[in-house]
Amino acid sequence: MLSLRYDRFEQTYEGGFVQPSLSPKLGIVYQVVKDQVSLFGNFMNGFRNQGPVEQPNGSLFKPKPVFANQLEGGVKAELPGGKLGGSVSYYYINIDNALRTDDAQYSFQDGRQVSKGIEVELTANPVAGLNVIAGYGFNENKFVKADVYEGKFETQAPQHIVNYWLSYRLPFQVLKGVGLGFGGNYVSESYLNSSNTYAIPAYHVTNATAFYQRDKWKLGLKLNNLSNAKYWDSVGNPQFTRNFVATFSFRF
């Protein structure tokens, strides 16, 4: 896959600007073992247009588009019959003109930012009715060059994320359509400020569900946050403590 994208972004209000951008992409997949093992790799150049930013002193800062170059490669495999499958990939993202905000809320575009890490995904159906989905992501997102805060982590960027979910449909004919599920999410701590002195704590939240499904309708009961954990999202907003949800769906 090969592509080239051109964008011309224009704002005409007072203090307006024009930001043209070119973005190439290249991807390749090679099947080592037909329909079972594949190697993949890609290069992507992306950008994000940035509008004027009003600084705390009232001045207007006009950043350039933020460009990022991403390299990614990995392997994807699946056993015959779909009993077990998954993928492992590594990525490296480089931003030459990274936009950052200091603790006084002033914006700057003077640094280089690197985000790198791995992603692992796993799906399994070991026995009839049992489905397992799990994933892990590691991300190191740092400013490797900046007038200040060099070597500090990007804000709102946890290093470790884990998710998993198990669901099981009971095999008994008398209970046909009844299923159970259990899973959770783990997120490591992340920083709220550029100097990395104030962090959102890590959290682990688990959930469980029971459902009854027929051909065209499904009734589900779900209990979220089983341990009643207190936690916050990456920008500091408090999240729901233990809660119960009932759902009913019908397909025409």
Order of alpha helices (4+ residues) and beta strands (2+ residues): beta-beta-beta-beta-beta-beta-beta-beta-beta-beta-beta-beta-beta-beta-beta-beta
